[in-house]
Amino acid sequence: MATRIKQRGKLRDELPTLKRLLQTIFNNHRGMLIVALIAVLYHAFILMAESLFLRYLIDRYIVPLMHMTHPNFASLAWVLLAMAGMYLLDVIAVAVYIQLMVIIAQKTQLRMREQMFKHMQALPLSFFDRNDYGDIMSRYTNDVDTLMQMISQSLPSLVVAISNVLFVLLGMLTISWPLTLLSLAILSCSIIYVRFLSSKSNYYFNKQQQQLGQVDSYVEEMLNGQKVVKVFSHEKANERQFTQYNNQLGHVSGRANSLAMMLFPFIGNLGTILYVLIALIGGFMLVKHITLISLGGIAAFLELSQSFVQPIAQISQQLNAIILALAGSRRIFALLDEPVEVDDGTTTLVRVNEQNGQLQETNDSHVHQWAWKTPTTQGYHYTPLRGLVQFKHVDFSYSNDPHNLQLHDINLVAQPGQKVAFVGATGAGKTTITNMLNRFYEINHGEITYDGINIKDIAKNSLRQSLGIVLQQTSLFTGTIRENIRYGRLDATDEEIIAAAKLANADEFIRQLPHGYDTVIDGSGSDLSQGQRQMLSIARAAVANPPVMILDEATSSIDTRTERQVQAAMDHLMKGRTSFAIAHRLSTIYNADLIVVVDHGHIVELGNHEQLMQRKGEYYQLYTGSLTLE
């Protein structure tokens, strides 16, 4: 009993989702929906009129024909022509509402995906930390597809079926209210059974969508990690794991669909029983000369009873498809309801020229002098971008738990043009510190300033525009080499792209590709070596020409020979810029102006290479091999 109550509660939980979905569709396609509804109602009216016409035909023409020697068929011909005209309009009405619902479904699908993608772009990184990429992709594909099918097929069929039931019920009451009461009594018993099956199938359809997302996530994970899988010969183990997930999906899908498929045979047999009972009772009434119903009335009622039960079967069938789609819609709305990044910053980054000692804003994309533009009561104040970065007593926790901090009281000053290097074991907090600078995450306590401006007062787009970043894991996109480099600055010229590639020592290998800079690569960059992909990433950062650079172990995946080439290019790239480099190999940062040694979220040492070596502290032990970075 408790399980049934819980399942019914879940069925009721779908109503807000359905209401929100219908409101969204109605607000965007009001005119087409109204026209489609009128066409549906006309179609339902014709279904009732067809049966009533049968009664009229039998009682008015066929029965009297048995007693007439010269029947007059002129009036019958006009009635038949009128019905033919109504049927022709019905064909048009059906075609209209089908086409309109398909158009609405396609436009809703388009709008949903656009809204999801736009909203996803505004979500904080913490959302992607909490959710599997495969599960997110499942919302774009499986959930949106089931939603489209519901709008184009299931929902129209449900509205048609409900309209048919209402009109047919009206026609049955017109012919015989006792037989109508009998039909309703039988129907009431069936509704109890249908509701039970629907609530059960609703539970399993929800589980099916969850399991489908899990399967998608696992498949995507295995696709991305195929090289590792083959290296460690884990094919069989992964196959067993996939089989387990797939079997779980098969189990819940089987339960959901088996329960759904039980409804149609049940309703079909119910219609047969109702048909037989009406024929027996109607025939008895005729034999006993009970004047409550005529021969034409019995024939019409029998046809209406079939038309009454068939929509009930359609309703039960379409409800399951709608429940499945609503389960997906709930996941779509859950994504759309995720809180976006909060950005209260009002200071923006602009290009400026200096004229007569005053900074003047310019739209010339080839000007590389920048300034912070801060609104004031008297207009705007321009602060030259110098690259002075300060961390003042910064605490941070990914879980916002002050008792589980990843960074503890970070105090650090990076002077303009300084090269700052972070050193420490894996998980020490090096990358976390740079993530605070670009506000991928918000600090719990303290303050970070950029040229004396609190970064919370800087618009995130402007803040990140001022920061070039090269990650350890390169992310390329499907397109040409030229387009991938231009991703750093969309208005970059071809000459600037080539200059950036030369700076990253990528120009030589690019020109050896089949089509040079116009060679098309896929998103994984599988046609390139790891070193080549990293050099493209560096070229992309170089073409952006940002005032501040962040290099997160940018050379860790490059061989020693290539590393020397790239390191020389990066040293040139960082010259004159404030830069933060996370070191994987100490040999790459010995010439840094400031070396920051991080351990368990604490800064334990600060200084340049010579100063830290003289102290013979943790950096000294790391450099001499007494400690390792692992």
VENHU-V324016 format. One record per pair of residues at least 24 apart in sequence whose C-alpha atoms are under 8 Angstrom apart, sorted by sequence separation. I is the first residue (numbers start at 1). GAP is how many residues later the second one is. D is the distance in whole Angstrom. If there is no record, write none. Layout:
# VENHU-V324016
((I & GAP & D) (I & GAP & D))
This chain:
# VENHU-V324016
((116 & 24 & 8) (218 & 24 & 7) (278 & 24 & 7) (348 & 24 & 6) (349 & 24 & 6) (389 & 24 & 6) (390 & 24 & 6) (534 & 24 & 8) (347 & 25 & 6) (348 & 25 & 5) (388 & 25 & 8) (389 & 25 & 5) (407 & 25 & 8) (438 & 25 & 7) (549 & 25 & 7) (347 & 26 & 5) (348 & 26 & 7) (388 & 26 & 6) (389 & 26 & 7) (406 & 26 & 8) (407 & 26 & 8) (438 & 26 & 6) (506 & 26 & 7) (531 & 26 & 7) (113 & 27 & 7) (215 & 27 & 7) (275 & 27 & 6) (347 & 27 & 4) (387 & 27 & 8) (388 & 27 & 5) (389 & 27 & 8) (530 & 27 & 7) (531 & 27 & 5) (346 & 28 & 7) (347 & 28 & 7) (387 & 28 & 7) (388 & 28 & 5) (530 & 28 & 7) (531 & 28 & 7) (549 & 28 & 7) (551 & 28 & 8) (553 & 28 & 7) (554 & 28 & 8) (556 & 28 & 6) (346 & 29 & 7) (387 & 29 & 5) (438 & 29 & 7) (481 & 29 & 8) (506 & 29 & 6) (548 & 29 & 6) (549 & 29 & 6) (550 & 29 & 6) (551 & 29 & 6) (552 & 29 & 6) (553 & 29 & 5) (555 & 29 & 8) (556 & 29 & 7) (215 & 30 & 6) (275 & 30 & 7) (386 & 30 & 6) (387 & 30 & 7) (505 & 30 & 7) (506 & 30 & 7) (547 & 30 & 6) (548 & 30 & 5) (549 & 30 & 5) (550 & 30 & 5) (551 & 30 & 5) (552 & 30 & 5) (553 & 30 & 5) (113 & 31 & 8) (214 & 31 & 7) (215 & 31 & 7) (274 & 31 & 7) (275 & 31 & 7) (386 & 31 & 8) (504 & 31 & 6) (531 & 31 & 7) (535 & 31 & 7) (542 & 31 & 7) (547 & 31 & 7) (548 & 31 & 6) (549 & 31 & 6) (550 & 31 & 6) (551 & 31 & 6) (552 & 31 & 7) (553 & 31 & 5) (112 & 32 & 8) (504 & 32 & 7) (538 & 32 & 8) (506 & 33 & 7) (211 & 34 & 7) (215 & 34 & 8) (271 & 34 & 7) (501 & 34 & 8) (504 & 34 & 6) (109 & 35 & 6) (271 & 35 & 6) (481 & 35 & 8) (482 & 35 & 5) (501 & 35 & 7) (504 & 35 & 5) (109 & 36 & 8) (481 & 36 & 5) (482 & 36 & 6) (503 & 36 & 7) (211 & 37 & 7) (212 & 37 & 6) (409 & 37 & 8) (480 & 37 & 7) (481 & 37 & 6) (502 & 37 & 8) (586 & 37 & 7) (109 & 38 & 8) (211 & 38 & 5) (271 & 38 & 5) (480 & 38 & 5) (481 & 38 & 6) (501 & 38 & 5) (504 & 38 & 8) (109 & 39 & 6) (270 & 39 & 8) (271 & 39 & 7) (480 & 39 & 5) (481 & 39 & 6) (500 & 39 & 5) (503 & 39 & 8) (46 & 40 & 7) (108 & 40 & 7) (480 & 40 & 4) (481 & 40 & 7) (500 & 40 & 7) (46 & 41 & 7) (208 & 41 & 6) (268 & 41 & 7) (479 & 41 & 5) (480 & 41 & 6) (106 & 42 & 7) (267 & 42 & 7) (268 & 42 & 7) (402 & 42 & 8) (478 & 42 & 7) (479 & 42 & 6) (497 & 42 & 8) (500 & 42 & 5) (105 & 43 & 5) (267 & 43 & 8) (398 & 43 & 8) (478 & 43 & 6) (479 & 43 & 7) (500 & 43 & 5) (46 & 44 & 7) (105 & 44 & 8) (208 & 44 & 6) (400 & 44 & 7) (477 & 44 & 8) (478 & 44 & 4) (479 & 44 & 8) (499 & 44 & 8) (207 & 45 & 6) (208 & 45 & 6) (267 & 45 & 7) (268 & 45 & 7) (477 & 45 & 6) (478 & 45 & 4) (584 & 45 & 8) (105 & 46 & 5) (267 & 46 & 5) (396 & 46 & 8) (397 & 46 & 7) (476 & 46 & 8) (477 & 46 & 4) (478 & 46 & 8) (497 & 46 & 6) (43 & 47 & 6) (104 & 47 & 7) (105 & 47 & 5) (205 & 47 & 7) (396 & 47 & 5) (397 & 47 & 7) (476 & 47 & 5) (477 & 47 & 7) (496 & 47 & 7) (42 & 48 & 7) (104 & 48 & 7) (204 & 48 & 5) (205 & 48 & 7) (208 & 48 & 8) (395 & 48 & 6) (396 & 48 & 5) (475 & 48 & 7) (476 & 48 & 6) (477 & 48 & 8) (102 & 49 & 8) (103 & 49 & 8) (204 & 49 & 7) (264 & 49 & 6) (394 & 49 & 7) (395 & 49 & 6) (396 & 49 & 7) (475 & 49 & 7) (476 & 49 & 6) (43 & 50 & 7) (101 & 50 & 7) (102 & 50 & 5) (263 & 50 & 7) (264 & 50 & 8) (394 & 50 & 7) (395 & 50 & 5) (39 & 51 & 8) (42 & 51 & 7) (43 & 51 & 7) (101 & 51 & 5) (204 & 51 & 7) (205 & 51 & 6) (394 & 51 & 6) (395 & 51 & 6) (485 & 51 & 7) (489 & 51 & 8) (492 & 51 & 7) (101 & 52 & 8) (204 & 52 & 5) (264 & 52 & 7) (393 & 52 & 7) (394 & 52 & 4) (484 & 52 & 8) (485 & 52 & 7) (488 & 52 & 5) (40 & 53 & 7) (203 & 53 & 8) (263 & 53 & 7) (264 & 53 & 7) (393 & 53 & 5) (394 & 53 & 6) (487 & 53 & 7) (488 & 53 & 6) (39 & 54 & 5) (40 & 54 & 7) (98 & 54 & 8) (201 & 54 & 7) (202 & 54 & 7) (263 & 54 & 7) (392 & 54 & 6) (393 & 54 & 7) (394 & 54 & 7) (485 & 54 & 6) (486 & 54 & 6) (488 & 54 & 8) (489 & 54 & 6) (39 & 55 & 7) (101 & 55 & 7) (201 & 55 & 5) (391 & 55 & 8) (392 & 55 & 5) (485 & 55 & 4) (488 & 55 & 6) (489 & 55 & 5) (200 & 56 & 8) (201 & 56 & 7) (261 & 56 & 8) (391 & 56 & 6) (392 & 56 & 6) (484 & 56 & 7) (488 & 56 & 5) (39 & 57 & 7) (40 & 57 & 7) (260 & 57 & 7) (391 & 57 & 5) (476 & 57 & 8) (486 & 57 & 7) (39 & 58 & 6) (98 & 58 & 8) (201 & 58 & 6) (390 & 58 & 6) (391 & 58 & 7) (485 & 58 & 7) (200 & 59 & 7) (201 & 59 & 6) (389 & 59 & 7) (390 & 59 & 5) (474 & 59 & 7) (36 & 60 & 7) (37 & 60 & 7) (260 & 60 & 6) (389 & 60 & 6) (390 & 60 & 7) (474 & 60 & 6) (505 & 60 & 7) (36 & 61 & 4) (198 & 61 & 8) (388 & 61 & 8) (389 & 61 & 5) (476 & 61 & 8) (505 & 61 & 6) (35 & 62 & 7) (36 & 62 & 8) (197 & 62 & 6) (198 & 62 & 7) (388 & 62 & 6) (389 & 62 & 6) (472 & 62 & 8) (475 & 62 & 8) (504 & 62 & 6) (197 & 63 & 7) (387 & 63 & 7) (388 & 63 & 5) (389 & 63 & 8) (474 & 63 & 6) (36 & 64 & 6) (387 & 64 & 6) (388 & 64 & 7) (505 & 64 & 7) (36 & 65 & 7) (386 & 65 & 6) (504 & 65 & 5) (143 & 66 & 8) (197 & 66 & 7) (385 & 66 & 7) (471 & 66 & 8) (503 & 66 & 5) (504 & 66 & 7) (33 & 67 & 8) (470 & 67 & 6) (503 & 67 & 8) (32 & 68 & 6) (33 & 68 & 8) (383 & 68 & 8) (470 & 68 & 6) (194 & 69 & 7) (503 & 69 & 8) (503 & 70 & 7) (470 & 71 & 7) (32 & 72 & 8) (469 & 72 & 6) (468 & 73 & 5) (138 & 74 & 8) (468 & 74 & 8) (29 & 75 & 7) (138 & 75 & 6) (468 & 76 & 7) (136 & 77 & 8) (190 & 77 & 8) (468 & 77 & 8) (135 & 78 & 4) (138 & 78 & 7) (468 & 78 & 5) (25 & 79 & 8) (134 & 79 & 6) (135 & 79 & 6) (137 & 79 & 8) (467 & 79 & 6) (468 & 79 & 8) (134 & 80 & 7) (190 & 80 & 8) (466 & 80 & 5) (467 & 80 & 7) (468 & 80 & 6) (469 & 80 & 6) (470 & 80 & 6) (471 & 80 & 6) (472 & 80 & 6) (135 & 81 & 6) (465 & 81 & 7) (466 & 81 & 6) (467 & 81 & 5) (468 & 81 & 5) (469 & 81 & 5) (470 & 81 & 5) (471 & 81 & 5) (472 & 81 & 5) (134 & 82 & 5) (135 & 82 & 6) (466 & 82 & 6) (467 & 82 & 6) (468 & 82 & 6) (469 & 82 & 6) (470 & 82 & 6) (471 & 82 & 7) (472 & 82 & 5) (25 & 83 & 7) (134 & 83 & 4) (467 & 83 & 7) (469 & 83 & 8) (471 & 83 & 6) (472 & 83 & 7) (133 & 84 & 6) (134 & 84 & 7) (470 & 84 & 6) (472 & 84 & 7) (132 & 85 & 6) (134 & 85 & 8) (472 & 85 & 7) (134 & 86 & 6) (133 & 87 & 8) (134 & 87 & 8) (186 & 88 & 8) (183 & 91 & 7) (179 & 99 & 7) (345 & 110 & 8) (347 & 110 & 6) (348 & 110 & 6) (345 & 111 & 6) (346 & 111 & 6) (347 & 111 & 5) (348 & 111 & 6) (344 & 112 & 7) (345 & 112 & 4) (346 & 112 & 6) (347 & 112 & 6) (343 & 113 & 8) (344 & 113 & 7) (345 & 113 & 4) (346 & 113 & 6) (349 & 113 & 5) (344 & 114 & 8) (345 & 114 & 4) (348 & 114 & 5) (349 & 114 & 7) (209 & 115 & 8) (344 & 115 & 7) (345 & 115 & 7) (347 & 115 & 8) (348 & 115 & 8) (44 & 116 & 7) (48 & 116 & 8) (176 & 116 & 7) (343 & 116 & 6) (349 & 116 & 8) (434 & 116 & 7) (43 & 117 & 8) (47 & 117 & 7) (176 & 117 & 7) (343 & 117 & 6) (349 & 117 & 8) (175 & 118 & 7) (198 & 118 & 8) (202 & 118 & 7) (205 & 118 & 7) (206 & 118 & 7) (209 & 118 & 7) (40 & 119 & 8) (41 & 119 & 8) (44 & 119 & 6) (45 & 119 & 7) (48 & 119 & 6) (52 & 119 & 7) (201 & 119 & 7) (205 & 119 & 5) (209 & 119 & 7) (40 & 120 & 6) (44 & 120 & 5) (47 & 120 & 8) (48 & 120 & 5) (47 & 121 & 7) (176 & 121 & 8) (198 & 121 & 8) (202 & 121 & 6) (206 & 121 & 6) (431 & 121 & 7) (41 & 122 & 6) (45 & 122 & 6) (175 & 122 & 6) (183 & 122 & 8) (194 & 122 & 7) (198 & 122 & 7) (202 & 122 & 7) (205 & 122 & 7) (40 & 123 & 7) (44 & 123 & 6) (48 & 123 & 6) (44 & 124 & 8) (175 & 126 & 7) (365 & 126 & 8) (172 & 129 & 6) (172 & 132 & 7) (171 & 133 & 8) (172 & 133 & 8) (168 & 136 & 6) (168 & 139 & 7) (169 & 139 & 7) (168 & 140 & 6) (165 & 142 & 8) (164 & 143 & 8) (165 & 143 & 6) (164 & 144 & 7) (165 & 146 & 6) (434 & 146 & 8) (164 & 147 & 7) (165 & 147 & 7) (162 & 149 & 7) (161 & 150 & 5) (162 & 150 & 8) (161 & 151 & 7) (431 & 151 & 7) (430 & 152 & 7) (161 & 153 & 6) (162 & 153 & 7) (161 & 154 & 6) (419 & 155 & 7) (158 & 156 & 7) (157 & 157 & 7) (158 & 157 & 5) (417 & 157 & 8) (157 & 158 & 8) (417 & 158 & 7) (418 & 158 & 8) (419 & 158 & 8) (420 & 158 & 8) (422 & 158 & 7) (417 & 159 & 5) (418 & 159 & 7) (419 & 159 & 6) (420 & 159 & 6) (421 & 159 & 6) (422 & 159 & 6) (423 & 159 & 7) (158 & 160 & 6) (387 & 160 & 7) (416 & 160 & 8) (417 & 160 & 4) (418 & 160 & 5) (419 & 160 & 5) (420 & 160 & 5) (421 & 160 & 5) (422 & 160 & 5) (423 & 160 & 6) (157 & 161 & 7) (158 & 161 & 8) (386 & 161 & 8) (387 & 161 & 6) (416 & 161 & 7) (417 & 161 & 4) (418 & 161 & 6) (419 & 161 & 6) (420 & 161 & 6) (421 & 161 & 6) (422 & 161 & 6) (423 & 161 & 8) (385 & 162 & 8) (416 & 162 & 5) (417 & 162 & 7) (419 & 162 & 7) (421 & 162 & 7) (155 & 163 & 7) (415 & 163 & 7) (423 & 163 & 8) (154 & 164 & 5) (414 & 164 & 7) (154 & 165 & 8) (154 & 167 & 6) (155 & 167 & 7) (154 & 168 & 6) (421 & 168 & 6) (430 & 168 & 7) (429 & 169 & 7) (428 & 170 & 6) (429 & 170 & 7) (150 & 171 & 7) (421 & 171 & 6) (428 & 171 & 5) (429 & 171 & 7) (430 & 171 & 8) (150 & 172 & 6) (420 & 172 & 6) (423 & 172 & 7) (428 & 172 & 5) (429 & 172 & 5) (419 & 173 & 5) (420 & 173 & 6) (421 & 173 & 6) (422 & 173 & 6) (423 & 173 & 6) (424 & 173 & 6) (425 & 173 & 8) (427 & 173 & 7) (428 & 173 & 6) (429 & 173 & 8) (418 & 174 & 8) (419 & 174 & 5) (420 & 174 & 5) (421 & 174 & 5) (422 & 174 & 5) (423 & 174 & 5) (424 & 174 & 5) (425 & 174 & 7) (428 & 174 & 8) (150 & 175 & 6) (418 & 175 & 6) (419 & 175 & 6) (420 & 175 & 6) (421 & 175 & 6) (422 & 175 & 6) (423 & 175 & 6) (424 & 175 & 6) (418 & 176 & 7) (420 & 176 & 7) (422 & 176 & 7) (368 & 177 & 8) (146 & 178 & 7) (147 & 178 & 5) (146 & 179 & 5) (147 & 179 & 7) (147 & 181 & 7) (143 & 182 & 7) (146 & 182 & 7) (147 & 182 & 7) (144 & 184 & 7) (143 & 185 & 4) (144 & 185 & 7) (142 & 186 & 8) (143 & 186 & 7) (11 & 188 & 6) (143 & 188 & 8) (144 & 188 & 8) (10 & 189 & 8) (139 & 189 & 7) (143 & 189 & 7) (387 & 190 & 7) (388 & 190 & 8) (8 & 191 & 6) (11 & 191 & 7) (387 & 191 & 6) (4 & 192 & 8) (7 & 192 & 6) (10 & 192 & 8) (139 & 192 & 7) (410 & 192 & 7) (411 & 192 & 8) (7 & 193 & 7) (10 & 193 & 7) (139 & 193 & 6) (407 & 193 & 8) (408 & 193 & 6) (409 & 193 & 7) (410 & 193 & 7) (406 & 194 & 7) (407 & 194 & 4) (408 & 194 & 5) (4 & 195 & 8) (7 & 195 & 8) (406 & 195 & 5) (407 & 195 & 6) (4 & 196 & 8) (7 & 196 & 6) (405 & 196 & 8) (425 & 203 & 7) (426 & 203 & 7) (425 & 204 & 4) (426 & 204 & 6) (424 & 205 & 6) (425 & 205 & 5) (423 & 206 & 8) (120 & 215 & 8) (123 & 215 & 7) (116 & 216 & 8) (120 & 216 & 8) (123 & 216 & 7) (124 & 216 & 6) (119 & 217 & 6) (123 & 217 & 5) (124 & 217 & 5) (122 & 218 & 5) (123 & 218 & 6) (116 & 219 & 7) (122 & 219 & 6) (116 & 220 & 6) (115 & 221 & 8) (119 & 221 & 7) (59 & 235 & 7) (59 & 236 & 7) (58 & 237 & 7) (59 & 237 & 5) (58 & 238 & 5) (57 & 239 & 8) (55 & 240 & 8) (56 & 240 & 7) (55 & 241 & 4) (54 & 242 & 7) (55 & 242 & 5) (55 & 243 & 8) (55 & 244 & 7) (54 & 245 & 7) (55 & 245 & 5) (54 & 246 & 6) (52 & 248 & 6) (51 & 249 & 5) (51 & 250 & 7) (51 & 252 & 6) (51 & 253 & 6) (48 & 256 & 7) (47 & 260 & 8) (18 & 308 & 7) (21 & 308 & 8) (14 & 309 & 8) (17 & 309 & 7) (14 & 312 & 7) (17 & 312 & 7) (14 & 313 & 8) (17 & 313 & 6) (125 & 315 & 6) (126 & 315 & 8) (124 & 316 & 7) (125 & 316 & 7) (124 & 317 & 8))
